Amino acid sequence: MSTIAALTFSGSSREVGRQHAEHAAPFFKEELATSLPLWQAADTTLRYQAMVHYLSCEFPDLYDEGMGFAEVLGIPVGQALWATLAPAYAPELELVQNSTVIWRHRREGPVLFRTENGLPLDKEVDAGEAMAQRVRLLAVVDHDSVGCNRSTGLWRLGKIGLQAGINASGLLISYTVGRPCLSTIENGLASSLLATVLLRTCETVEDVYEMARKIPLVGNGANLIAADATGLLASIEKAGDYVNIRTGGDYQVGVNHLHDESMREMIRRADADWLESEEYASSRARAQFVENRMLYIGARYRLSAHEQLSKLLEHRSGAVCQHGDAEAYQTDYAVLITAGTGMLELFVGPPCLGDSHQFPVVERLATA
Protein backbone atom coordinates (compact mmCIF):
# COMPACT_ATOMS: atom_id res chain seq x y z
CA MET A 1 0.00 0.00 0.00
CA SER A 2 1.30 3.46 -0.90
CA THR A 3 2.03 6.03 1.81
CA ILE A 4 0.29 9.39 1.50
CA ALA A 5 1.51 12.30 3.61
CA ALA A 6 -0.86 14.34 5.79
CA LEU A 7 0.61 17.84 6.20
CA THR A 8 -0.32 21.14 7.83
CA PHE A 9 0.82 24.45 6.34
CA SER A 10 0.13 27.47 8.57
CA GLY A 11 1.21 31.04 9.23
CA SER A 12 1.85 33.83 6.74
CA SER A 13 1.84 33.14 3.02
CA ARG A 14 5.63 33.27 2.97
CA GLU A 15 5.81 30.80 5.89
CA VAL A 16 3.36 28.45 4.15
CA GLY A 17 5.55 28.50 1.03
CA ARG A 18 8.62 27.65 3.09
CA GLN A 19 6.88 24.74 4.80
CA HIS A 20 5.69 23.46 1.43
CA ALA A 21 9.20 23.64 -0.03
CA GLU A 22 10.70 21.66 2.84
CA HIS A 23 8.50 18.71 1.90
CA ALA A 24 8.84 19.18 -1.87
CA ALA A 25 12.61 19.79 -1.94
CA PRO A 26 13.75 16.17 -2.39
CA PHE A 27 12.22 15.88 -5.83
CA PHE A 28 11.32 19.39 -7.04
CA LYS A 29 14.72 20.37 -8.46
CA GLU A 30 14.99 17.08 -10.35
CA GLU A 31 11.56 17.54 -11.91
CA LEU A 32 12.33 21.16 -12.71
CA ALA A 33 15.51 20.19 -14.54
CA THR A 34 13.66 17.79 -16.84
CA SER A 35 10.53 19.85 -17.45
CA LEU A 36 11.69 23.46 -17.58
CA PRO A 37 13.07 23.14 -21.15
CA LEU A 38 9.46 22.77 -22.32
CA TRP A 39 9.09 26.45 -21.51
CA GLN A 40 12.17 27.78 -23.29
CA ALA A 41 10.35 28.76 -26.50
CA ALA A 42 10.10 32.54 -26.79
CA ASP A 43 6.30 32.74 -26.95
CA THR A 44 5.90 30.41 -23.96
CA THR A 45 8.46 32.33 -21.90
CA LEU A 46 6.56 35.57 -22.47
CA ARG A 47 3.27 33.94 -21.51
CA TYR A 48 4.81 32.53 -18.37
CA GLN A 49 6.35 35.84 -17.35
CA ALA A 50 2.94 37.49 -17.82
CA MET A 51 1.29 34.93 -15.51
CA VAL A 52 3.91 35.49 -12.81
CA HIS A 53 3.49 39.27 -13.07
CA TYR A 54 -0.31 39.00 -12.86
CA LEU A 55 -0.02 36.83 -9.76
CA SER A 56 2.29 39.34 -8.05
CA CYS A 57 -0.14 42.20 -8.73
CA GLU A 58 -3.56 40.62 -8.21
CA PHE A 59 -2.93 37.72 -5.81
CA PRO A 60 0.12 38.71 -3.74
CA ASP A 61 -0.58 36.01 -1.14
CA LEU A 62 -0.08 33.30 -3.76
CA TYR A 63 2.99 35.08 -5.10
CA ASP A 64 4.38 35.27 -1.56
CA GLU A 65 3.88 31.52 -1.19
CA GLY A 66 6.02 31.15 -4.28
CA MET A 67 8.62 33.46 -2.72
CA GLY A 68 8.79 31.35 0.42
CA PHE A 69 9.11 28.21 -1.70
CA ALA A 70 11.91 29.80 -3.74
CA GLU A 71 13.85 30.92 -0.64
CA VAL A 72 14.13 27.39 0.72
CA LEU A 73 15.23 25.90 -2.61
CA GLY A 74 17.53 28.79 -3.52
CA ILE A 75 15.93 29.35 -6.94
CA PRO A 76 14.21 32.34 -8.61
CA VAL A 77 10.53 32.75 -7.76
CA GLY A 78 9.63 32.25 -11.42
CA GLN A 79 11.12 28.76 -11.34
CA ALA A 80 9.42 28.04 -8.02
CA LEU A 81 6.04 28.84 -9.58
CA TRP A 82 6.67 26.95 -12.80
CA ALA A 83 4.94 23.68 -11.83
CA THR A 84 1.92 25.63 -10.56
CA LEU A 85 1.43 27.77 -13.65
CA ALA A 86 2.57 25.39 -16.40
CA PRO A 87 -0.77 23.52 -16.76
CA ALA A 88 -2.33 26.67 -18.21
CA TYR A 89 -0.68 25.89 -21.55
CA ALA A 90 1.18 22.58 -21.12
CA PRO A 91 0.58 20.29 -24.13
CA GLU A 92 1.26 17.15 -22.04
CA LEU A 93 -2.12 17.69 -20.36
CA GLU A 94 -3.58 15.84 -23.32
CA LEU A 95 -2.19 12.68 -21.67
CA VAL A 96 -4.34 13.22 -18.54
CA GLN A 97 -8.09 13.07 -18.10
CA ASN A 98 -10.40 13.61 -15.14
CA SER A 99 -13.95 12.84 -14.15
CA THR A 100 -15.68 14.66 -11.28
CA VAL A 101 -19.15 14.30 -9.81
CA ILE A 102 -20.74 15.96 -6.82
CA TRP A 103 -24.04 14.84 -5.41
CA ARG A 104 -26.38 15.58 -2.53
CA HIS A 105 -26.80 12.88 0.10
CA ARG A 106 -29.75 13.28 2.46
CA ARG A 107 -27.81 12.21 5.56
CA GLU A 108 -24.17 12.90 4.73
CA GLY A 109 -24.50 16.23 2.94
CA PRO A 110 -22.66 17.04 -0.31
CA VAL A 111 -20.29 14.35 -1.59
CA LEU A 112 -17.48 15.00 -4.09
CA PHE A 113 -15.60 12.38 -6.13
CA ARG A 114 -12.73 13.11 -8.55
CA THR A 115 -10.47 10.83 -10.58
CA GLU A 116 -7.09 11.42 -12.19
CA ASN A 117 -6.34 9.12 -15.12
CA GLY A 118 -2.97 8.76 -16.84
CA LEU A 119 -1.44 6.48 -19.45
CA PRO A 120 -1.42 2.74 -18.66
CA LEU A 121 1.45 1.41 -16.54
CA ASP A 122 4.42 -0.12 -18.31
CA LYS A 123 3.83 -3.90 -18.35
CA GLU A 124 7.59 -4.49 -18.04
CA VAL A 125 7.92 -2.94 -14.56
CA ASP A 126 6.50 -3.85 -11.17
CA ALA A 127 2.98 -2.41 -10.99
CA GLY A 128 3.19 -1.53 -7.30
CA GLU A 129 6.47 0.35 -7.68
CA ALA A 130 5.23 2.13 -10.81
CA MET A 131 2.05 3.29 -9.08
CA ALA A 132 4.02 4.44 -6.02
CA GLN A 133 6.12 6.60 -8.34
CA ARG A 134 3.00 8.17 -9.86
CA VAL A 135 1.50 9.16 -6.50
CA ARG A 136 4.71 10.02 -4.60
CA LEU A 137 3.98 13.75 -4.84
CA LEU A 138 0.44 13.56 -3.46
CA ALA A 139 -0.37 14.91 -0.01
CA VAL A 140 -3.50 15.80 1.93
CA VAL A 141 -2.88 19.32 3.19
CA ASP A 142 -4.55 21.29 5.96
CA HIS A 143 -3.97 24.86 4.74
CA ASP A 144 -4.33 27.54 7.43
CA SER A 145 -2.70 30.67 6.06
CA VAL A 146 -3.33 34.12 7.52
CA GLY A 147 -6.21 35.92 5.75
CA CYS A 148 -7.55 32.78 4.00
CA ASN A 149 -10.38 30.38 4.69
CA ARG A 150 -8.90 27.30 6.28
CA SER A 151 -9.17 24.29 3.99
CA THR A 152 -8.27 20.63 3.58
CA GLY A 153 -7.56 19.23 0.15
CA LEU A 154 -5.53 17.05 -2.16
CA TRP A 155 -2.27 18.70 -3.27
CA ARG A 156 0.49 17.64 -5.61
CA LEU A 157 3.67 18.73 -3.85
CA GLY A 158 5.64 21.27 -5.83
CA LYS A 159 2.42 22.94 -7.02
CA ILE A 160 0.73 25.63 -4.96
CA GLY A 161 -2.89 24.79 -4.29
CA LEU A 162 -5.27 21.89 -4.57
CA GLN A 163 -7.18 19.74 -7.03
CA ALA A 164 -10.15 19.13 -4.75
CA GLY A 165 -10.96 20.27 -1.22
CA ILE A 166 -13.33 21.63 1.41
CA ASN A 167 -13.04 24.77 3.53
CA ALA A 168 -14.21 25.74 7.01
CA SER A 169 -17.42 27.23 5.61
CA GLY A 170 -18.41 23.82 4.26
CA LEU A 171 -17.70 24.79 0.64
CA LEU A 172 -16.55 21.89 -1.58
CA ILE A 173 -14.70 22.55 -4.85
CA SER A 174 -13.01 20.36 -7.46
CA TYR A 175 -11.15 21.46 -10.60
CA THR A 176 -10.64 19.75 -13.94
CA VAL A 177 -9.03 21.33 -16.97
CA GLY A 178 -11.48 22.38 -19.69
CA ARG A 179 -10.14 22.06 -23.20
CA PRO A 180 -9.30 23.19 -25.78
CA CYS A 181 -7.48 26.44 -25.00
CA LEU A 182 -9.92 29.19 -25.95
CA SER A 183 -8.57 32.20 -24.12
CA THR A 184 -7.09 35.08 -26.09
CA ILE A 185 -6.38 36.99 -22.88
CA GLU A 186 -2.70 37.62 -22.20
CA ASN A 187 -2.96 38.94 -18.65
CA GLY A 188 -4.85 36.77 -16.17
CA LEU A 189 -4.85 33.91 -13.70
CA ALA A 190 -3.62 30.43 -14.64
CA SER A 191 -6.69 28.19 -14.73
CA SER A 192 -4.95 25.63 -12.49
CA LEU A 193 -5.10 28.14 -9.60
CA LEU A 194 -8.76 29.10 -9.87
CA ALA A 195 -10.13 26.45 -7.51
CA THR A 196 -7.48 27.33 -4.92
CA VAL A 197 -8.32 31.04 -5.03
CA LEU A 198 -12.04 30.35 -4.71
CA LEU A 199 -11.75 27.90 -1.82
CA ARG A 200 -9.55 30.32 0.11
CA THR A 201 -11.87 33.31 -0.34
CA CYS A 202 -15.47 32.08 -0.80
CA GLU A 203 -18.11 30.66 1.51
CA THR A 204 -21.01 29.81 -0.82
CA VAL A 205 -21.68 28.71 -4.38
CA GLU A 206 -22.98 32.20 -5.10
CA ASP A 207 -19.64 33.65 -3.91
CA VAL A 208 -17.82 31.21 -6.19
CA TYR A 209 -19.77 32.26 -9.24
CA GLU A 210 -19.41 35.98 -8.58
CA MET A 211 -15.66 35.72 -8.07
CA ALA A 212 -15.12 33.36 -11.00
CA ARG A 213 -17.03 35.79 -13.20
CA LYS A 214 -14.59 38.59 -12.35
CA ILE A 215 -11.27 36.75 -12.72
CA PRO A 216 -9.84 36.54 -16.26
CA LEU A 217 -8.21 33.19 -17.11
CA VAL A 218 -5.28 32.58 -19.43
CA GLY A 219 -4.63 29.33 -21.25
CA ASN A 220 -6.90 26.33 -20.79
CA GLY A 221 -10.38 26.72 -19.42
CA ALA A 222 -11.55 25.40 -16.07
CA ASN A 223 -14.43 23.13 -15.10
CA LEU A 224 -15.37 23.66 -11.47
CA ILE A 225 -17.78 21.52 -9.47
CA ALA A 226 -18.94 23.07 -6.19
CA ALA A 227 -21.37 22.61 -3.32
CA ASP A 228 -21.94 24.66 -0.20
CA ALA A 229 -23.28 24.05 3.30
CA THR A 230 -26.86 24.83 2.19
CA GLY A 231 -26.73 21.88 -0.23
CA LEU A 232 -26.66 24.00 -3.40
CA LEU A 233 -24.73 22.26 -6.18
CA ALA A 234 -23.15 23.97 -9.19
CA SER A 235 -21.04 23.34 -12.26
CA ILE A 236 -19.09 26.41 -13.34
CA GLU A 237 -17.27 26.62 -16.67
CA LYS A 238 -14.74 29.37 -17.24
CA ALA A 239 -12.67 30.21 -20.32
CA GLY A 240 -10.94 33.55 -20.72
CA ASP A 241 -13.47 36.14 -19.55
CA TYR A 242 -16.51 33.96 -20.27
CA VAL A 243 -18.27 32.05 -17.48
CA ASN A 244 -21.31 29.77 -17.39
CA ILE A 245 -23.01 28.23 -14.36
CA ARG A 246 -25.48 25.36 -13.95
CA THR A 247 -27.05 24.98 -10.51
CA GLY A 248 -29.53 22.77 -8.72
CA GLY A 249 -30.40 19.15 -9.24
CA ASP A 250 -29.21 16.18 -7.21
CA TYR A 251 -25.79 16.00 -8.88
CA GLN A 252 -23.39 17.86 -11.17
CA VAL A 253 -20.72 16.37 -13.45
CA GLY A 254 -17.43 17.79 -14.72
CA VAL A 255 -15.00 16.24 -17.21
CA ASN A 256 -12.52 17.75 -19.72
CA HIS A 257 -14.69 19.63 -22.17
CA LEU A 258 -16.92 22.69 -21.86
CA HIS A 259 -20.59 21.68 -21.91
CA ASP A 260 -22.41 24.93 -22.55
CA GLU A 261 -23.62 25.47 -26.13
CA SER A 262 -22.10 28.94 -26.26
CA MET A 263 -18.78 27.36 -25.28
CA ARG A 264 -19.09 24.95 -28.20
CA GLU A 265 -19.65 27.90 -30.50
CA MET A 266 -16.39 29.38 -29.22
CA ILE A 267 -14.67 26.04 -29.93
CA ARG A 268 -16.04 25.90 -33.48
CA ARG A 269 -14.53 29.30 -34.17
CA ALA A 270 -11.20 28.67 -32.41
CA ASP A 271 -10.45 24.96 -32.95
CA ALA A 272 -13.18 23.16 -34.91
CA ASP A 273 -11.01 20.06 -35.41
CA TRP A 274 -11.05 19.42 -31.65
CA LEU A 275 -14.77 18.65 -31.85
CA GLU A 276 -13.84 15.66 -34.03
CA SER A 277 -11.02 14.48 -31.77
CA GLU A 278 -10.85 11.28 -29.72
CA GLU A 279 -10.22 13.41 -26.63
CA TYR A 280 -13.54 15.23 -27.04
CA ALA A 281 -15.40 11.98 -27.74
CA SER A 282 -13.87 10.40 -24.63
CA SER A 283 -14.80 13.36 -22.45
CA ARG A 284 -18.40 13.33 -23.68
CA ALA A 285 -18.65 9.57 -23.17
CA ARG A 286 -17.41 9.87 -19.59
CA ALA A 287 -19.89 12.64 -18.83
CA GLN A 288 -22.78 10.62 -20.23
CA PHE A 289 -21.70 7.49 -18.35
CA VAL A 290 -21.54 9.31 -15.01
CA GLU A 291 -24.89 11.00 -15.56
CA ASN A 292 -26.55 7.69 -16.44
CA ARG A 293 -25.08 5.99 -13.38
CA MET A 294 -26.14 8.84 -11.07
CA LEU A 295 -29.70 8.64 -12.39
CA TYR A 296 -29.71 4.89 -11.81
CA ILE A 297 -28.29 5.20 -8.28
CA GLY A 298 -30.67 7.98 -7.30
CA ALA A 299 -33.70 6.11 -8.58
CA ARG A 300 -32.96 2.71 -7.04
CA TYR A 301 -30.82 3.08 -3.92
CA ARG A 302 -31.08 4.64 -0.47
CA LEU A 303 -27.48 3.93 0.45
CA SER A 304 -24.61 5.59 2.25
CA ALA A 305 -22.40 7.87 0.18
CA HIS A 306 -19.70 5.19 0.13
CA GLU A 307 -22.17 2.57 -1.06
CA GLN A 308 -23.37 4.94 -3.77
CA LEU A 309 -19.77 5.36 -4.91
CA SER A 310 -19.45 1.57 -5.17
CA LYS A 311 -22.48 1.54 -7.45
CA LEU A 312 -20.91 4.27 -9.58
CA LEU A 313 -17.75 2.18 -9.97
CA GLU A 314 -19.18 -1.29 -10.42
CA HIS A 315 -19.89 -1.03 -14.16
CA ARG A 316 -16.42 -0.41 -15.53
CA SER A 317 -16.50 0.73 -19.15
CA GLY A 318 -13.57 3.12 -19.42
CA ALA A 319 -15.50 6.00 -17.91
CA VAL A 320 -14.67 6.33 -14.22
CA CYS A 321 -12.57 3.46 -12.87
CA GLN A 322 -9.99 2.64 -15.54
CA HIS A 323 -7.49 -0.23 -15.45
CA GLY A 324 -5.34 0.45 -18.50
CA ASP A 325 -6.14 -2.85 -20.18
CA ALA A 326 -8.79 -2.33 -22.85
CA GLU A 327 -8.86 1.41 -22.07
CA ALA A 328 -6.35 3.97 -23.22
CA TYR A 329 -5.92 5.28 -19.66
CA GLN A 330 -5.50 4.03 -16.11
CA THR A 331 -6.82 5.66 -12.95
CA ASP A 332 -3.79 6.79 -10.95
CA TYR A 333 -5.80 8.02 -7.98
CA ALA A 334 -9.20 9.28 -6.92
CA VAL A 335 -10.47 11.37 -4.02
CA LEU A 336 -13.80 11.18 -2.17
CA ILE A 337 -14.81 14.02 0.20
CA THR A 338 -17.95 13.62 2.29
CA ALA A 339 -18.96 16.87 3.98
CA GLY A 340 -21.31 15.35 6.55
CA THR A 341 -18.84 12.79 7.91
CA GLY A 342 -15.86 15.15 7.70
CA MET A 343 -13.66 12.68 5.85
CA LEU A 344 -11.42 12.75 2.78
CA GLU A 345 -10.65 9.34 1.31
CA LEU A 346 -7.84 8.94 -1.21
CA PHE A 347 -7.76 5.85 -3.46
CA VAL A 348 -4.41 4.90 -4.98
CA GLY A 349 -4.82 3.20 -8.34
CA PRO A 350 -8.24 2.17 -9.68
CA PRO A 351 -10.67 2.98 -6.82
CA CYS A 352 -12.66 -0.24 -7.23
CA LEU A 353 -9.59 -2.12 -5.95
CA GLY A 354 -9.88 -0.37 -2.60
CA ASP A 355 -6.31 0.79 -1.78
CA SER A 356 -7.59 3.73 0.23
CA HIS A 357 -6.42 6.16 2.90
CA GLN A 358 -8.74 8.22 5.13
CA PHE A 359 -8.06 11.70 6.49
CA PRO A 360 -10.18 14.06 8.62
CA VAL A 361 -11.01 17.38 6.98
CA VAL A 362 -11.14 20.88 8.45
CA GLU A 363 -13.97 21.43 10.92
CA ARG A 364 -16.85 23.66 9.95
CA LEU A 365 -16.68 27.14 11.46
CA ALA A 366 -20.12 26.67 13.01
CA THR A 367 -18.87 23.73 15.07
CA ALA A 368 -15.30 24.85 15.69
RAKABEL-V952877 format. One record per helix or strand. SS is the DSSP state (@ for helix, = for strand). FROM is the first residue (numbers start at 1). LEN is the number of residues. If there is no record, write none. Layout:
ss={SS:SS}
from={FROM:FROM}
len={LEN:LEN}
//
This chain:
ss={=:@:@:@:@:@:@:=:=:@:=:=:=:=:=:@:@:=:=:=:=:=:=:@:@:@:=:=:=:@:=:@}
from={5:13:42:60:77:82:91:97:109:127:138:151:162:172:189:191:205:217:221:233:242:251:257:261:278:305:323:329:343:351:356:365}
len={7:27:17:14:4:7:5:9:11:9:8:6:6:8:2:11:10:2:7:7:6:4:1:16:23:10:1:10:6:3:5:3}
//
